[in-house]
């Protein structure tokens, strides 16, 4: 190419920070209004995105949800204003919307809230009576501390989304006293259901190598920030690759005019072969006019980019509105959570401070518990039965053989997240650690469960989270084979590496090598370190799950919902 290609990491995704917390009970006394903590007014999208994303300068994907509100107050049922806040882990209140002042306890104004699957978005709805003095002022200018506070209700947005009909009724409380109810109805906007299906190919690449594309969304007014939103499969030994059809949702590309960065990567060398920047609108135009976009090589000296002979073709393009992930969930589809925990000797004796099974002096949770809670707290809303299963691996049996799949929770036991945590805590004190780590047995167990659900036409998708502290998996070939077979089932596998082990080989095998063998993207490996960066990795992994869910059901021809 005349210049040395720039090295890029295939999975160098934009990192975001997140720490999941349980819903806290709020003090409903007037003094708890916390007026000093109320944030400055923001646009709806900016304010409602999980606060840690904003503070770290990150830009997650989300769906637009419209909330309709009505109330039934025991007293003062007229001239009401409802204000919605998003509450972070430090109990800071960010206002994300206000209704109009309604004479009746039903508001016409809908509040738009961006929904993030991977985050626990705690919402607080506060009701105020607006006196005659302020009634004719614009709603946005009203000083809430001057209004009469009537009460409030709290819920997590996922609770509304996963309820049949997306409708819930909450208790309104004031000073811990029930003062009425607040009813919420959620609707996903039509714009959030817009998808673009297209087939991309390249021509005139340098050699018969192995190529894949990374598609990233560029942030408006800041083209130095690129959020990866899609990674294609690897096409081997072809200088003119054509990749499998791509489905991008409006959550990926935001607007037709938003710029997308398309990078062609050589899988063998991890080198960027070329890149181009096009919007969805421009890609559509390339298809309609049967034109190609030339790849360029970015200048490292702030000069002009080098135009390459390689080019990007749009071989097919279709834009349409179709059923979304939230449509599937609200119509009764479930997500079953399964966990598998590594008890092998690599994690150490739980009684020693250096063990990965040892309780943290900071919050009482060790790395295994933090990983389970970080994923389980999000997924628990998507299975009303909370029939969560958990297994252990890496145990020495009494006969001297190793066991790499034993029950922590019994089959068909409705244990919930607390049941998994309790079973784990009890097991770690009694297990005899095995010397080796093997993953294929627990994957085979999950395959059996997902296969049964498919054979019975059960409307359920499964997520298996494997947490390990050992980067040296001895059955990696069997693990890969099991995952390839699992890719045809309603199953995603999330392997979480905790501690300071060297996970380079495992990450390469599970995140990169596997991509060219599976029928769809349904496996992720994320290394999780202590503290903030660990929660960053978990959130990164979680926001891929809705796409994996949809890719499976679309492969079936989009079953009726």
Phi, psi and omega in degrees: 000356179091335178227153177287127182293148179281132178287135174226149175271131184299325184245036179276069185283155173299127183273142178230154183252143184203140171223116183283141178224152175285156177295127181263149173281132183262148175282120187265011178289154182305329182291344181276005183303333175056043180306321179298337182271352181294128183286168176294154181297135180231166171293157184304312183298318184292317185287325187276344175293139187312125189310318180300332176297312183296317184294334180260006177073025182258161187226090184283172175270148180203162174252146180273124179244133175256126180255127172256139186238145169212152184228162174224089182269145179288332178219162174053065185265014181229162180054057185253143174238131176250134180235133183251135178237148168258131187249129179267181186295338178267010180062032169277136184258119174254120179287132180239356177174157177225145172278179169282171173276114188257136176285327176256162184282031175231127182260138178277321182294125177266147180257125180268127182232123174289124181266127176246114181303321190277000184237149170271106183261102181276122181251140173239127180252117180247135180252140180227147170266130181257117182284170182302330183298324186252001193295330183265004179277152175302137185304319184294341182268354184292131175275113186297332181290345179267352182265166179272114180284127184255328182158177182208162178225152184228141172200169172262138185303324179299331178298321180289314185298323186267359177278135178308129182081357181052042181228130178224155174238126184247152174283136172265127183239145173220119184053044178066012179254135178289118181247004179149199181228158176232124180257137183236138175232124182253140176224136175277136181291150179300323181300327181289347182262003181285131179232154175239121175256126180212156176244124182248146176215169178227156177224156172064032172287164194294324187206174175280075179252194180249120188237149170217165179249143167245124177252126182232147177267129177272136182285133178303138179067008178203079186284002176275349179256119181237125179258112177298129181238346180201138175233125181282175171285169177269126173261122189266144170052050182211117178283351178234063187289148170234121185270160178300154181307141183252138175242113177250131177265169179296338175294332179282310188257354173067296178220159179298333184267356181290134182286136175245136175265121179247116183245133175261125187241137172277115185298322184293323186251352186060025179266143174284118181279324180182170182210160173209153179243118180218147172272167176301321179298320180289324176296321177297320180294321177300319179294314183295324183265003179056042179251167179238157176253125180286138174287148174238158175248121186295138178287139177266359183238021179064022174268202180282141176294146179275125178278129185257166178279338177294148183218159178253130178248144173253100186277338178207146181208129178212132177244132181203168174258128181218170181302139183258175175304317181291329175297317178298315183296315183289341179270002174117357176290140183245161171239115181268129182260131176228141182234145176226131188240138181275118177250015182292170185295342182299336182271350177085167178288127185301340182280346181266147185294337181274353182288143176289345177266002182276138181297139179286136177289346183277306183232007177082353182255129176276174183303324178294315180295320179297319180294318180294315180296319182300324179269315184298323180296329178282316187282342185298336181284344189262009174218100186298334179281343182050041179272071184272136179250150179215142177230162172246159172217156182089040179245141174270124180277168182297331181277004178091354177272160180266145176243127182240023169195097177228151188287136165261321173241144182287149177305139178066015177271125179279085189267328184069178182295321179296325178295319178296315181296320179293316180297320178298313182299322180289323184287322186297337181275349185239345185285145172260115187295140172277165183275337185242167179237127178224136186253339191295328183295317180289329176293320177299322178298315179294324177300317179299319181291315180293323179296318178297316180299319180294318181294333180264006181056035176283130185276073185214139175247148186239146175235119176258118175258119177253123180248122183223148175254010185239120179277353183258077178283121187280345181244044185298326179294316177295324178296314179299316180300317179295320181291325177298317178291326180293337184293347177268002185247166176284072189209134168242147179237124179245111179261121183249120177264121181250156179087195188250020178293161177277106183259013186303311182295317181295318180296318179297316183293318187274327184267331187246300184302323184292335187299327182279356184249330183278155180284342177203167180279110181214011180233137175221142169244132176228126174277133184239120175262170179297148170081213190299315185297331178295316178293330175302311182296320180296318180293321178302318180291321185293324185287356174274344187297317178303321178294321179293319175303310183291325181297325178292309185290331174291329179294340178270000183091026178053082181302152181297135177242000000 
